[in-house]
């Protein structure tokens, strides 16, 4: 839990609180039960004995991979438990995971992607779509990401797939959730076949002839609820400096609050004593973070959110008394025993010659949002985006972009003897064995990465049209300039 910045008290309050779990239906073939915690942060899933044994066997390797890759997309396991049901004379094992969709945004589309094509069609009415449903809308329906972000994200997917391949794991999925951003400018689409709605108040005032429209009101409400504020982004995000802070626009009439704001304003802190007090308070905060998340305190802040900037070394340098040197050496020895107990003893590229691991001191997060979403790159796409509503082809909706949430799930299926026999049977009996989900982990990982490249790249046709429009504009402006220059020359002659 420390690896993923989860506070112990918050975790116990969410999982062991008095509120009931939220059960939901899943289209998984395993037949296991899925629950959400009341706050939606964690997901609880029942598991078989085989999955439980496999997770315990790979736990040291899993911990090492997550510690060396803070931006991993692999399922974040937070605890595995067993409940004894004496009246049924059986034990139920379940695992608690961090939810991929830990956000307050409404998800308009859900996808479960594996890269295969055989049997990867969603049934009519299913909320979670699959691989072939994405292929039908490609390349126009791709989840386009900013080039720099996509390169970092692809590298992390490669690292995760390399680890899954080394553990002989296959049949995992990329879980994708899409939120459509409401239009900033309201567009109304009226149909002549639908009668206009009439609203009247208690005074009998008829609003049928006024400019009031229900669709306009609903669109305004959706746009108001969908606007991101400064609290939606991580501390230190560079665009926050370009935003106008909220307290600058607020008018505070109370003199007491105005006085507090002046005292707390960083622009007025010029006294050396005040700077020393602030530095001391920051050091205490960092000490509390170290106590909660050691040895991964360099990645998270006091709220368990990722840091956008590395921590100042001056805040970590604590002065110790001579009497505390023995206690500090004992703590360092305990930390080394911690690493030896959890990390696999075999050789690893990140291991030093003395058998110790070099944890990254800081790594910038992939997402600058607190909910972990990725903003869609709309620089090469005509706005607003056109959205086809599933099941209603005559309905057309528009949005100002998308927020994408992704994560790799279902990583407890090993390529065992049963899967080997199934893969060999498909390879001998059918021609399209490559399209099946049950293949060797090496083939599965390569296909998984190739399909990631397909649904995250923008259509070359769209980019060409965009560049063509820009080129035509440039040519038109150049022709206009040439005409103007010719006229000037004629006048001068």
BELUR-V134177 format. One record per residue. OMEGA is omega in degrees with one decimal (* if undefined). Layout:
omega->{OMEGA/OMEGA}
This chain:
omega->{176.6/-180.0/-174.8/175.3/-178.9/178.3/-176.3/-176.6/176.9/179.0/179.3/179.4/-179.4/-173.8/-174.7/179.4/-178.7/-178.8/-179.5/175.0/178.8/179.7/177.7/-178.9/178.9/178.4/179.7/-178.9/-177.4/-179.3/-179.9/-179.8/-178.7/178.3/171.7/171.8/-177.0/179.6/177.5/-177.8/-173.0/178.6/-179.4/-177.4/173.7/-175.6/179.2/177.9/179.2/178.4/179.1/178.7/-179.1/178.9/178.2/-179.1/-178.1/-174.7/177.1/178.8/178.4/179.1/179.8/-179.8/-179.7/179.5/-179.3/179.3/-177.7/-179.2/-177.6/178.0/-178.3/178.9/-177.4/178.3/-178.0/179.3/176.1/-171.4/178.6/179.5/178.4/177.4/-174.7/-178.3/176.5/-179.8/178.5/177.6/178.5/177.9/177.7/-177.8/178.3/-177.8/174.5/-175.9/175.1/-175.6/177.6/-176.4/175.5/177.6/175.5/-178.8/-177.6/-178.4/177.5/-178.4/173.5/-168.2/177.2/-177.0/178.6/-179.2/-178.5/179.4/-177.9/174.2/178.4/177.7/177.6/-179.2/178.7/179.7/-178.3/178.9/-174.3/-169.1/-176.4/175.7/175.8/-178.4/-178.7/-177.3/177.6/0.2/-176.5/-178.1/-178.5/176.9/-172.3/178.1/177.2/-172.4/-180.0/177.8/-179.6/178.7/177.7/-179.9/178.6/177.3/178.0/175.6/177.1/178.7/178.6/179.1/176.6/178.1/177.7/177.5/179.4/177.7/-178.5/-179.0/177.5/178.4/175.0/-173.7/170.9/-179.6/-174.7/173.3/-173.9/173.5/178.9/-179.4/-178.7/-179.1/173.7/175.7/-174.4/174.7/-179.2/178.7/-176.1/178.3/-178.3/-178.9/-178.2/179.3/178.8/-178.6/-178.0/179.6/177.0/179.9/-177.1/-178.7/-179.7/-179.4/-178.1/-178.1/-177.5/-179.2/-179.5/-178.1/-178.6/179.3/-178.4/179.5/177.1/179.3/-179.9/179.3/177.7/178.4/178.6/-179.7/179.4/-178.2/-174.3/-178.7/177.8/175.1/-178.7/-178.7/179.5/-175.4/179.5/178.1/-178.8/178.3/-168.9/-179.6/178.8/177.9/179.2/179.3/176.0/-176.4/-173.7/-175.1/176.9/-177.7/-179.3/175.8/-177.4/-177.1/-176.8/-178.0/-179.2/179.8/178.2/178.6/178.4/-179.5/178.4/-179.6/-176.2/-177.7/-178.7/-180.0/-176.8/-179.4/-179.2/-176.5/179.9/179.3/178.3/177.2/177.7/177.7/179.4/178.7/178.7/178.0/177.2/177.6/176.7/177.1/178.7/176.2/177.2/177.3/178.6/178.1/-177.1/-169.0/179.7/2.1/-176.9/-177.4/178.9/-178.1/-169.4/175.2/-175.2/179.2/-178.6/178.3/-177.7/176.9/174.4/179.9/178.5/-178.7/177.6/-178.6/-179.9/178.9/179.9/-178.5/-180.0/176.9/-179.2/177.4/-178.7/179.4/-178.7/-178.1/179.6/179.1/179.9/177.1/176.5/177.6/178.6/176.9/176.5/177.6/178.5/175.4/177.4/-179.6/-179.6/-178.8/-173.2/179.4/179.5/-176.2/-177.7/-176.0/179.7/-179.5/-179.9/-177.5/176.6/178.8/179.5/176.5/179.3/-179.1/176.9/175.2/177.1/-179.9/177.9/174.7/-177.5/-179.1/179.0/-178.3/177.2/177.9/179.2/179.9/176.2/-179.1/179.0/178.8/178.6/178.9/-177.6/-177.2/-178.1/-176.6/176.2/-179.7/0.5/-179.2/177.7/-176.9/174.0/-178.4/179.4/179.3/179.5/-175.2/-179.0/-179.0/-179.9/177.8/-178.9/178.1/-179.1/-179.0/-177.3/171.2/-171.7/177.2/-175.7/177.1/179.6/-176.0/176.6/-176.6/-177.5/177.3/179.7/176.8/-176.0/-176.1/-179.4/178.3/177.1/178.6/178.2/179.0/179.1/178.1/178.1/-178.1/-179.0/-171.8/-175.5/179.5/-176.9/-178.3/179.1/-177.7/-178.5/179.3/-176.8/175.6/179.0/-179.7/178.0/178.0/-178.7/-179.0/178.9/179.1/178.8/179.8/179.0/179.6/173.4/177.4/-176.9/-173.3/174.6/179.3/178.7/179.4/177.6/179.7/179.2/179.0/178.9/177.5/179.7/178.8/177.5/177.2/179.0/180.0/178.8/177.9/179.4/-179.9/177.6/178.9/178.4/178.1/177.5/178.6/179.1/177.7/-179.9/-179.9/178.1/177.9/178.9/179.1/178.5/179.6/-178.3/178.7/*}
